[in-house]
Amino acid sequence: MTNKNPLRFGVIADCQYDAMCDESNLAGNRYCVTTLRKLQDAVDEFNRHELDFVINVGDLIDQRFENFPEPLKVLSNLRAPVYHLVGNHDFCGAGHEYGLRPREDVFQALGLNSPYYSWRQDGWKFIVLDTNEVGTIEWMPGTPEYEEGAKVLLEMKNAGANNARPWNGGLSEAQFAWLEKELQSDEPIIVFGHHPISPDYGGNCLNYERLRDVLQKAPQVQAYLCGHEHAGMFDVFIDLPCLAFKGMVETKEETCFAIVKLEADKIDIQGFGREESRVLDRRIF
């Protein structure tokens, strides 16, 4: 990369805000109300830096569609542009009793013309995936897409797949074809998704092995960055770094977010709160 000033961007993962959440009844340590304050803390810190953009890697809300306006209002105070991708909770799929909404409503709330897209900036290419497209998360019950997704999940479950769970999804054939074309680039690439693609993890993208192979075989791809795993996760598939950022919702007080700096020979990740700082090696292409 020839830029004098390395490109920098902020990352938030799994805010999962819910104004009506009764935290005393939650399993584990998920604090969906106080996460709005932690999101504001992240915005305040991001605004102290000269960032090129901020990306939300999914699950901005927990379950109720009506919760979108508050975190989006907080993010509107960012000095840098903000990009979104869709997570499983954004479709309210964790609780049908709260009422599902058509996927187009979610895309519109987040300002997305398409749930997967790309852009170029300062010598880099950024690709955003929709890892919910295959499965039952993104679709209304009774639709052909929902029925097909249920069939895929059942077949995977019967085959003993560890990630055959209703809160996981995958890429469609059309999205894979689009991705293959997007990877034909002379620029270094960062790929964002919601679900991890780590070895044999229960929260993985449904077709994670195929996605991991596609990305690893494109040496332009410098890293796959995602959310979904609230405890965070990092591994390297052959030579491709795969990092799941920690979930903001998981603790009551301590926040977590990151600033990523893209340098000529490395990717420098500065973690805040629970998020770890780390340095990733650049791939040669």
Secondary structure, 3 states (H helix, E strand, C coil): CCCCCCEEEEEECCCCECCCCCHHHCCCCCCCCCHHHHHHHHHHHHCCCCCCEEEECCCCECCCHHHCHHHHHHHCCCCCCEEECCCCHHHCCCCHHHCCCCHHHHHHHCCCCCCCEEEEECCEEEEECCCCCECCCCCCCCCHHHHHHHHHHHHHHHCCCCCCCCCCCECCHHHHHHHHHHCCCCCCEEEECCCCCCCCCCCCCCCHHHHHHHHHCCCCEEEEEECCCCCCEEEEECCEEEEECCCHHHCCCCCEEEEEEECCCEEEEEEEECCCCEEEECCCC
